[in-house]
Amino acid sequence: MPDAPLYTLAPSLEAKMSTFNVVPTGYPTHQRASEQSPIDYQRRRELDEEDRLEQRRRAIEEQSLEHNLAGVRIRAWEKVHALRMPSDPEHPILDQIALATQLSLEDIHEEQRVRGKSAPTAPTPLR
């Protein structure tokens, strides 16, 4: 006995389904790694690395742009290094921050004072 389909579609519905797109037009279609050629995969990796390097270059540049305020430059430094500027005005890293941001130590200390004033205070315990 030949295999009969479990169901059949009306001809009009079948025609509509044959034109149905699984991926909407305008959206990128990504191949799985197993479907990509080694050259495509390598090129994509190279492009990703170039993009990361460009983002890092822009972030480093942002640290020392003259039109940026001290706080913006210091936040850019913090982002590049994934560190928070210490609140200790005698911390040895402040010299490196000043060098990288092209700011004076006085500018760095002023930003520390501004941040110290705007830092939220710990709530007092209830008695």
C-alpha positions as CSV (number, residue, x, y, z in Angstrom):
1,M,0.0,0.0,0.0
2,P,1.6,3.4,-1.0
3,D,2.2,5.9,1.7
4,A,-0.7,8.3,1.6
5,P,-0.1,11.8,3.1
6,L,-1.5,12.2,6.5
7,Y,-3.3,15.4,5.4
8,T,-3.8,17.4,2.3
9,L,-4.0,21.1,1.8
10,A,-6.5,23.0,-0.2
11,P,-4.9,24.2,-3.4
12,S,-5.2,27.9,-2.5
13,L,-3.5,27.3,0.9
14,E,-0.8,25.3,-0.7
15,A,0.0,28.1,-3.2
16,K,0.2,30.6,-0.3
17,M,2.5,28.4,1.7
18,S,4.9,27.9,-1.2
19,T,5.6,31.6,-1.3
20,F,6.0,31.8,2.5
21,N,9.5,33.0,3.6
22,V,10.9,31.5,6.8
23,V,13.2,34.5,7.2
24,P,11.7,37.9,6.6
25,T,13.3,39.8,3.9
26,G,15.8,42.5,5.1
27,Y,17.1,40.4,8.0
28,P,20.6,38.9,7.8
29,T,20.7,35.1,7.4
30,H,23.6,33.6,9.3
31,Q,25.1,30.3,8.4
32,R,26.0,27.8,11.1
33,A,29.7,27.4,11.6
34,S,29.4,23.9,10.2
35,E,27.8,25.3,7.0
36,Q,30.5,28.0,6.5
37,S,33.6,27.4,4.4
38,P,36.8,27.8,6.4
39,I,37.6,30.9,4.3
40,D,34.3,32.6,5.2
41,Y,34.7,31.7,8.9
42,Q,38.3,33.1,8.9
43,R,37.3,36.3,7.2
44,R,34.4,36.8,9.6
45,R,36.9,36.4,12.5
46,E,39.3,38.9,10.9
47,L,36.5,41.4,10.5
48,D,35.4,40.9,14.1
49,E,39.0,41.5,15.3
50,E,39.3,44.6,13.2
51,D,36.1,45.9,14.7
52,R,37.3,45.3,18.2
53,L,40.6,47.0,17.5
54,E,38.8,50.0,16.0
55,Q,36.5,50.3,19.0
56,R,39.5,50.2,21.4
57,R,41.4,52.8,19.3
58,R,38.4,55.1,19.5
59,A,38.1,54.5,23.3
60,I,41.8,55.3,23.8
61,E,41.5,58.4,21.6
62,E,38.5,59.6,23.7
63,Q,40.7,59.7,26.8
64,S,42.8,62.6,25.5
65,L,40.6,64.6,23.2
66,E,41.1,68.2,24.2
67,H,37.5,69.2,23.9
68,N,36.4,66.6,26.4
69,L,36.0,67.6,30.0
70,A,38.2,66.0,32.7
71,G,35.3,63.8,33.9
72,V,34.7,62.5,30.3
73,R,38.4,61.7,29.8
74,I,38.7,59.9,33.1
75,R,35.5,57.8,32.4
76,A,37.0,56.9,29.0
77,W,40.2,55.8,30.8
78,E,38.1,53.8,33.3
79,K,36.3,52.1,30.4
80,V,39.5,51.2,28.5
81,H,41.1,49.7,31.5
82,A,38.0,48.3,33.1
83,L,39.0,50.1,36.4
84,R,37.6,52.7,38.6
85,M,39.7,55.7,39.5
86,P,40.7,55.4,43.1
87,S,39.4,58.0,45.6
88,D,42.7,58.2,47.4
89,P,44.5,61.5,46.2
90,E,47.9,59.9,46.9
91,H,47.3,56.7,44.9
92,P,50.2,56.0,42.5
93,I,48.0,55.2,39.5
94,L,46.8,58.8,39.4
95,D,50.1,59.7,37.6
96,Q,49.3,57.2,34.9
97,I,45.7,58.4,34.6
98,A,47.0,62.0,34.2
99,L,49.5,60.9,31.5
100,A,46.9,58.9,29.5
101,T,44.3,61.6,29.7
102,Q,46.7,64.5,29.3
103,L,45.3,66.1,32.4
104,S,47.1,67.7,35.3
105,L,47.1,66.0,38.7
106,E,45.1,69.0,39.9
107,D,42.4,68.2,37.3
108,I,42.4,64.5,38.5
109,H,42.1,65.6,42.2
110,E,39.3,68.0,41.3
111,E,37.4,65.1,39.7
112,Q,38.0,63.0,42.8
113,R,36.5,65.8,44.9
114,V,33.5,66.1,42.6
115,R,32.9,62.4,42.7
116,G,33.3,62.4,46.5
117,K,30.6,65.0,46.9
118,S,28.2,63.2,44.6
119,A,28.8,59.8,46.0
120,P,25.8,58.4,47.8
121,T,26.2,58.1,51.5
122,A,25.5,54.9,53.3
123,P,22.1,54.9,55.1
124,T,22.3,55.2,58.9
125,P,21.0,52.2,60.7
126,L,17.8,52.5,62.5
127,R,17.9,52.2,66.3
